[in-house]
Amino acid sequence: MSETDKRGRLESDPFGARVTASGSVLISRGGRLVTTVRGRAAERLADALERAADDDRATQLLLAKATGHYKH
């Protein structure tokens, strides 16, 4: 992750995600809810997360972008 996460934050403090029955995606970090993605954006995110299921790096980048905390 050195190219996109120079401080290693996505490895030391990773995002977590859960798709609800209603289709929303709940994104958490450090045990706290960061954001909820709903609607068409949630559908796209859930599909992308499913495709990236075997790639932790890609999953973390998707979640970081979805939260808007990608550049921090």
Buried (B, 14 or more C-beta within 10 A) or exposed (E): BEEEBEEEBBEEEBBBBEBEEEEBBBBBBEEEEBBEBEEEEBBBBBEBBEEBEEEEEBBBBBBBEBBEBEEE
